[in-house]
Amino acid sequence: MEGGYSADTSTKWPSNADGYTLLSRIGHGAFATVYKAKVNSGPAASSEVAVKVIELEEFADSSLEEIRRELQMMKMCRHENVIAYHASW
């Protein structure tokens, strides 16, 4: 996504890195790190969120499809024990 806000139904989440300030690292894996972050702009400004940063340089081209599938699954998942997906870019 380029600039603006996410295409989800609420459209309140920024869809670019400038919309967030990373506060602290809260987890990591082989190719991604999760940060506690603060929303900088829009209707959700000042909200705290989790931002997952994936190191795309570490993936082979074939693995990009796996990332797409993970994002699709996260978009569809609505469960009280699973963190909600809002935007990706």
N, C-alpha and C positions, 0 to 999 in steps of 0.2 A: 504494500500500500504506500502511496506517496502522499505525505502531508495530510492535514485535516484530521478527521475523526473516523473511527471504525465504522464498518458497514452493518454492524449488528443493529438490532431493533432499537436500542437505547441511544445509539450514536453519541454517547457521552465520554467515550474513552479515546484519548489521543492515539493516532496510529503512526507515530514516528518517535524516534528516540528523544527528540527535543521536548516531547510532552511529559517526560519523566525524569526524576533525579534519583539515581541509585544511592541508597543509604548504607546498606551493609549486605555482605554475602550471607545467605542463609542455607545454602546447599550447593553441591556440585556433583558432577558425574564425569564420565570419560570425555564428552564433547560439549557439555553445557554447564552453565553456572546459573543459579537462581539467586536473585537479589531482592531484598525488601526495598521498595521504591516509593516515592511520593509523586502523585500526579501534579504537574505544573500548570495545566491550563484546561479550559472547558468546564462543563457542568460538574465534573468529578474532581475539580482542583482541590488539593490538600488531602485527598483520599490516599490511604496506604494500600499498596498492591504488591504482588509478587511478579517479577519480570524474569523470564527465562531467556538467557543469552546463549545462543547456539553458535559454536565456532564452525561456520560453514566450510572454512578452508580445510578442516580435518576430515571432511566427508568426500568419498568418491561420488562422481556424478550419479551413480545408481542409488546412492543412499538418500539423495534429495527426495526421491519418491517416498521413502520411509518417513521423512519429515512431513511431507504433505499429508500422508495418511494419519500421522499423529495429530496434526492440526485439525483435520476433518473430524477425528474421533473426539478431540477436546471440545470442538464447537457443538457437537451433538450431545455431549454428556451433561446431564442435569441431575446431580445427586448431592445430598447434603454433606457427604463425606469426601467429595471431590471438589477441588478449587475450580471456580468458574473461569472459563476462557472469555476474554473480551476482545482482543485485537492481536494482529501479527503484522510484521512488516519486515 
